[in-house]
Structure formats: structure tokens, C-alpha cells
């Protein structure tokens, strides 16, 4: 726990990026005896007031940040809000803090991350109408046609996420801001592709960065938060909103989810998205070069120019 004059900060921000394996990494780290993980994974406490994800708009909002944790002063507090990397107000707070939190950022091929974000928003949340396909969405995004994106979204959160994806994937811009605010030694950048292909090695590196012992630590690793295909998007969206309104603390939650999954979840779409992905890669080519040079990252795992 890091205390400022007026606030409590976590020791660790799993600061981003969305749809890049942060839930997977969070669940692994949460099993370490030295870590006290936030409940839920994303408190959204330190996101800007203008951000629609700010927890103050939730029916289950907390009065104090520490309420997201089981109180144990011997553990490091871990905040898994993957939107944190994009926020402005928290940067001002950490800049003035005498002790800086550590930040972990997971980066993913930006084209594939945007595809995953679109699919998750459309299917897992049900917040995108079936009238917009991925290739339509990418065309709107590249041409800055936000009006067309908005008319296909069922709420402001979906529009906020989908309309900002080009900016949210400008990783170099946001990493530089965090490096300037907390210093390079407090910033750990890992690649989603490495996390998925060599989990134990990446986990050992992350624990070393946090000053925690990795010997004998072999947590259960189950990939979560994957995109699914939903048969009735509008119904799913309504139920998703209702479920969120009660704080996900329903009795028999696991059993209800299993029954619901059998009724609603179908096979994933097999659309050919390669042309749309290539448009995004062309757009991100300059950012990829800047990112690799500025942070000494081998990004050929994403695509070769």
C-alpha cells in the first residue's frame, strides 16, 4: 500500500492494455502470497471523471479505495484496471507521490487487439448491433466516421471504447507518459504473445520486477475473458447490464452461467478479417517502429514489415 497525503495508491497497477491478457495475468498474480488483488479485478477508481467506466457511475460504487481489498498490510496491493494507462488524473497523482507505484503494461499486436475488443464488445457484452461487421467498423475508424460507429452501439461505454481504439493502440504515446511519471525502473512492459506462449518465464520476470519470490510458485493458469459468439445480442446485452447492476454477487452464480452459456453461446464467427487487419497494420506501422526503438522491443512477433 502506498499512501499520499490524501489518497491510498496500489503498489502495482496492471495498467493495460485491454484485451491483451490482463485478466489472465491478474488471476495468476492474485494467487501469490505476497499479493493482495483488488475485488473486482477492475475497480475503475482511478480513471478520469469524464471516462464512462469511472466507478462513481456504478450502483456498487465504493466510498474508499481500500474497500476493494481484503485488509492485509503485509501484501502488495494489485489494481487490475486495464484502462488506467489512458488516464490523465492518475499521472498527476503518481508524479507527486514520494513513493512511486509499479506499473505493468501488456501490449498486443494492435490490429488483433482491436479485433478482439470489437468482438468482446459485440458478443460478450452484446453492446454492438449485428448491423456492423468488423470490416465496416475498421472503415469507419480509419475514416474517423464516429457518427456511424455510434449508431451501431447500444450504449456510451461501447461507443467510447470502439471510437477510441486507434488512439488506445498508440502504445508508444502512453508508455512514454508513464515512463516520465513513474520512471523507467518502475515500468514493466511485456508482450501478450510472450505471455501466452511462455507463461512461466514471463511470470518469473514479472515477480522479479515486483521483488517477489517465484521459487515454487506454479499457479493454475486458465485463460479467461475470451470472446464468445452470442445468439441473441440484444437479450444478452440486457442481462449483462442487469447482472452488473447487482455487483455480480448472485446466489448460484456459477450454475446460472453454465445454463445460460448452453442456451446463448454458439460457435465463433469465421469471418475473413484479414483485409481489415492489414489496413490497421498499415496505419500502425510508424507507431510500431517508434515503440520498438523507444522501449527496445522486438515486435516482429506482431507482423514483419
Secondary structure as a PSIPRED ss2 file (coil, helix, strand):
# PSIPRED VFORMAT (PSIPRED V4.0)

   1 X C   1.000  0.000  0.000
   2 X E   0.000  0.000  1.000
   3 X E   0.000  0.000  1.000
   4 X C   1.000  0.000  0.000
   5 X C   1.000  0.000  0.000
   6 X C   1.000  0.000  0.000
   7 X C   1.000  0.000  0.000
   8 X E   0.000  0.000  1.000
   9 X E   0.000  0.000  1.000
  10 X C   1.000  0.000  0.000
  11 X C   1.000  0.000  0.000
  12 X E   0.000  0.000  1.000
  13 X E   0.000  0.000  1.000
  14 X E   0.000  0.000  1.000
  15 X E   0.000  0.000  1.000
  16 X E   0.000  0.000  1.000
  17 X C   1.000  0.000  0.000
  18 X C   1.000  0.000  0.000
  19 X C   1.000  0.000  0.000
  20 X C   1.000  0.000  0.000
  21 X C   1.000  0.000  0.000
  22 X H   0.000  1.000  0.000
  23 X H   0.000  1.000  0.000
  24 X H   0.000  1.000  0.000
  25 X H   0.000  1.000  0.000
  26 X H   0.000  1.000  0.000
  27 X H   0.000  1.000  0.000
  28 X H   0.000  1.000  0.000
  29 X H   0.000  1.000  0.000
  30 X C   1.000  0.000  0.000
  31 X C   1.000  0.000  0.000
  32 X C   1.000  0.000  0.000
  33 X C   1.000  0.000  0.000
  34 X C   1.000  0.000  0.000
  35 X E   0.000  0.000  1.000
  36 X E   0.000  0.000  1.000
  37 X E   0.000  0.000  1.000
  38 X C   1.000  0.000  0.000
  39 X C   1.000  0.000  0.000
  40 X C   1.000  0.000  0.000
  41 X C   1.000  0.000  0.000
  42 X C   1.000  0.000  0.000
  43 X C   1.000  0.000  0.000
  44 X C   1.000  0.000  0.000
  45 X C   1.000  0.000  0.000
  46 X C   1.000  0.000  0.000
  47 X C   1.000  0.000  0.000
  48 X C   1.000  0.000  0.000
  49 X C   1.000  0.000  0.000
  50 X C   1.000  0.000  0.000
  51 X C   1.000  0.000  0.000
  52 X C   1.000  0.000  0.000
  53 X C   1.000  0.000  0.000
  54 X C   1.000  0.000  0.000
  55 X H   0.000  1.000  0.000
  56 X H   0.000  1.000  0.000
  57 X H   0.000  1.000  0.000
  58 X C   1.000  0.000  0.000
  59 X C   1.000  0.000  0.000
  60 X C   1.000  0.000  0.000
  61 X C   1.000  0.000  0.000
  62 X C   1.000  0.000  0.000
  63 X C   1.000  0.000  0.000
  64 X C   1.000  0.000  0.000
  65 X H   0.000  1.000  0.000
  66 X H   0.000  1.000  0.000
  67 X H   0.000  1.000  0.000
  68 X H   0.000  1.000  0.000
  69 X C   1.000  0.000  0.000
  70 X C   1.000  0.000  0.000
  71 X C   1.000  0.000  0.000
  72 X C   1.000  0.000  0.000
  73 X C   1.000  0.000  0.000
  74 X C   1.000  0.000  0.000
  75 X C   1.000  0.000  0.000
  76 X E   0.000  0.000  1.000
  77 X E   0.000  0.000  1.000
  78 X E   0.000  0.000  1.000
  79 X E   0.000  0.000  1.000
  80 X C   1.000  0.000  0.000
  81 X C   1.000  0.000  0.000
  82 X C   1.000  0.000  0.000
  83 X C   1.000  0.000  0.000
  84 X H   0.000  1.000  0.000
  85 X H   0.000  1.000  0.000
  86 X H   0.000  1.000  0.000
  87 X C   1.000  0.000  0.000
  88 X C   1.000  0.000  0.000
  89 X H   0.000  1.000  0.000
  90 X H   0.000  1.000  0.000
  91 X H   0.000  1.000  0.000
  92 X H   0.000  1.000  0.000
  93 X H   0.000  1.000  0.000
  94 X H   0.000  1.000  0.000
  95 X H   0.000  1.000  0.000
  96 X H   0.000  1.000  0.000
  97 X C   1.000  0.000  0.000
  98 X C   1.000  0.000  0.000
  99 X C   1.000  0.000  0.000
 100 X C   1.000  0.000  0.000
 101 X C   1.000  0.000  0.000
 102 X E   0.000  0.000  1.000
 103 X E   0.000  0.000  1.000
 104 X E   0.000  0.000  1.000
 105 X E   0.000  0.000  1.000
 106 X E   0.000  0.000  1.000
 107 X E   0.000  0.000  1.000
 108 X C   1.000  0.000  0.000
 109 X C   1.000  0.000  0.000
 110 X H   0.000  1.000  0.000
 111 X H   0.000  1.000  0.000
 112 X H   0.000  1.000  0.000
 113 X H   0.000  1.000  0.000
 114 X H   0.000  1.000  0.000
 115 X H   0.000  1.000  0.000
 116 X H   0.000  1.000  0.000
 117 X H   0.000  1.000  0.000
 118 X H   0.000  1.000  0.000
 119 X H   0.000  1.000  0.000
 120 X H   0.000  1.000  0.000
 121 X H   0.000  1.000  0.000
 122 X H   0.000  1.000  0.000
 123 X H   0.000  1.000  0.000
 124 X H   0.000  1.000  0.000
 125 X C   1.000  0.000  0.000
 126 X C   1.000  0.000  0.000
 127 X C   1.000  0.000  0.000
 128 X E   0.000  0.000  1.000
 129 X C   1.000  0.000  0.000
 130 X C   1.000  0.000  0.000
 131 X C   1.000  0.000  0.000
 132 X C   1.000  0.000  0.000
 133 X C   1.000  0.000  0.000
 134 X H   0.000  1.000  0.000
 135 X H   0.000  1.000  0.000
 136 X H   0.000  1.000  0.000
 137 X H   0.000  1.000  0.000
 138 X H   0.000  1.000  0.000
 139 X H   0.000  1.000  0.000
 140 X H   0.000  1.000  0.000
 141 X H   0.000  1.000  0.000
 142 X H   0.000  1.000  0.000
 143 X C   1.000  0.000  0.000
 144 X C   1.000  0.000  0.000
 145 X C   1.000  0.000  0.000
 146 X H   0.000  1.000  0.000
 147 X H   0.000  1.000  0.000
 148 X H   0.000  1.000  0.000
 149 X H   0.000  1.000  0.000
 150 X H   0.000  1.000  0.000
 151 X H   0.000  1.000  0.000
 152 X C   1.000  0.000  0.000
 153 X E   0.000  0.000  1.000
 154 X C   1.000  0.000  0.000
 155 X C   1.000  0.000  0.000
 156 X H   0.000  1.000  0.000
 157 X H   0.000  1.000  0.000
 158 X H   0.000  1.000  0.000
 159 X H   0.000  1.000  0.000
 160 X H   0.000  1.000  0.000
 161 X H   0.000  1.000  0.000
 162 X H   0.000  1.000  0.000
 163 X H   0.000  1.000  0.000
 164 X C   1.000  0.000  0.000
 165 X H   0.000  1.000  0.000
 166 X H   0.000  1.000  0.000
 167 X H   0.000  1.000  0.000
 168 X H   0.000  1.000  0.000
 169 X C   1.000  0.000  0.000
 170 X C   1.000  0.000  0.000
 171 X H   0.000  1.000  0.000
 172 X H   0.000  1.000  0.000
 173 X H   0.000  1.000  0.000
 174 X H   0.000  1.000  0.000
 175 X H   0.000  1.000  0.000
 176 X H   0.000  1.000  0.000
 177 X H   0.000  1.000  0.000
 178 X H   0.000  1.000  0.000
 179 X H   0.000  1.000  0.000
 180 X H   0.000  1.000  0.000
 181 X H   0.000  1.000  0.000
 182 X H   0.000  1.000  0.000
 183 X C   1.000  0.000  0.000
 184 X H   0.000  1.000  0.000
 185 X H   0.000  1.000  0.000
 186 X H   0.000  1.000  0.000
 187 X E   0.000  0.000  1.000
 188 X E   0.000  0.000  1.000
 189 X E   0.000  0.000  1.000
 190 X E   0.000  0.000  1.000
 191 X E   0.000  0.000  1.000
 192 X H   0.000  1.000  0.000
 193 X H   0.000  1.000  0.000
 194 X H   0.000  1.000  0.000
 195 X H   0.000  1.000  0.000
 196 X H   0.000  1.000  0.000
 197 X H   0.000  1.000  0.000
 198 X C   1.000  0.000  0.000
 199 X H   0.000  1.000  0.000
 200 X H   0.000  1.000  0.000
 201 X H   0.000  1.000  0.000
 202 X H   0.000  1.000  0.000
 203 X H   0.000  1.000  0.000
 204 X H   0.000  1.000  0.000
 205 X H   0.000  1.000  0.000
 206 X H   0.000  1.000  0.000
 207 X H   0.000  1.000  0.000
 208 X H   0.000  1.000  0.000
 209 X H   0.000  1.000  0.000
 210 X H   0.000  1.000  0.000
 211 X C   1.000  0.000  0.000
 212 X C   1.000  0.000  0.000
 213 X C   1.000  0.000  0.000
 214 X C   1.000  0.000  0.000
 215 X C   1.000  0.000  0.000
 216 X C   1.000  0.000  0.000
 217 X C   1.000  0.000  0.000
 218 X C   1.000  0.000  0.000
 219 X C   1.000  0.000  0.000
 220 X C   1.000  0.000  0.000
 221 X C   1.000  0.000  0.000
 222 X C   1.000  0.000  0.000
 223 X C   1.000  0.000  0.000
 224 X C   1.000  0.000  0.000
 225 X C   1.000  0.000  0.000
 226 X C   1.000  0.000  0.000
 227 X C   1.000  0.000  0.000
 228 X C   1.000  0.000  0.000
 229 X E   0.000  0.000  1.000
 230 X E   0.000  0.000  1.000
 231 X C   1.000  0.000  0.000
 232 X C   1.000  0.000  0.000
 233 X H   0.000  1.000  0.000
 234 X H   0.000  1.000  0.000
 235 X H   0.000  1.000  0.000
 236 X H   0.000  1.000  0.000
 237 X H   0.000  1.000  0.000
 238 X H   0.000  1.000  0.000
 239 X H   0.000  1.000  0.000
 240 X H   0.000  1.000  0.000
 241 X H   0.000  1.000  0.000
 242 X H   0.000  1.000  0.000
 243 X H   0.000  1.000  0.000
 244 X H   0.000  1.000  0.000
 245 X H   0.000  1.000  0.000
 246 X C   1.000  0.000  0.000
 247 X C   1.000  0.000  0.000
 248 X C   1.000  0.000  0.000
 249 X C   1.000  0.000  0.000
 250 X C   1.000  0.000  0.000
 251 X C   1.000  0.000  0.000
 252 X C   1.000  0.000  0.000
 253 X H   0.000  1.000  0.000
 254 X H   0.000  1.000  0.000
 255 X H   0.000  1.000  0.000
 256 X H   0.000  1.000  0.000
 257 X H   0.000  1.000  0.000
 258 X H   0.000  1.000  0.000
 259 X H   0.000  1.000  0.000
 260 X H   0.000  1.000  0.000
 261 X H   0.000  1.000  0.000
 262 X H   0.000  1.000  0.000
 263 X H   0.000  1.000  0.000
 264 X H   0.000  1.000  0.000
 265 X E   0.000  0.000  1.000
 266 X E   0.000  0.000  1.000
 267 X C   1.000  0.000  0.000
 268 X C   1.000  0.000  0.000
 269 X C   1.000  0.000  0.000
 270 X C   1.000  0.000  0.000
 271 X C   1.000  0.000  0.000
 272 X C   1.000  0.000  0.000
 273 X C   1.000  0.000  0.000
 274 X H   0.000  1.000  0.000
 275 X H   0.000  1.000  0.000
 276 X H   0.000  1.000  0.000
 277 X H   0.000  1.000  0.000
 278 X H   0.000  1.000  0.000
 279 X H   0.000  1.000  0.000
 280 X H   0.000  1.000  0.000
 281 X H   0.000  1.000  0.000
 282 X H   0.000  1.000  0.000
 283 X H   0.000  1.000  0.000
 284 X H   0.000  1.000  0.000
 285 X H   0.000  1.000  0.000
 286 X H   0.000  1.000  0.000
 287 X H   0.000  1.000  0.000
 288 X H   0.000  1.000  0.000
 289 X H   0.000  1.000  0.000
 290 X H   0.000  1.000  0.000
 291 X H   0.000  1.000  0.000
 292 X H   0.000  1.000  0.000
 293 X H   0.000  1.000  0.000
 294 X H   0.000  1.000  0.000
 295 X H   0.000  1.000  0.000
 296 X C   1.000  0.000  0.000
 297 X C   1.000  0.000  0.000
 298 X C   1.000  0.000  0.000
 299 X C   1.000  0.000  0.000
 300 X C   1.000  0.000  0.000
 301 X C   1.000  0.000  0.000
 302 X C   1.000  0.000  0.000
 303 X C   1.000  0.000  0.000
 304 X C   1.000  0.000  0.000
 305 X C   1.000  0.000  0.000
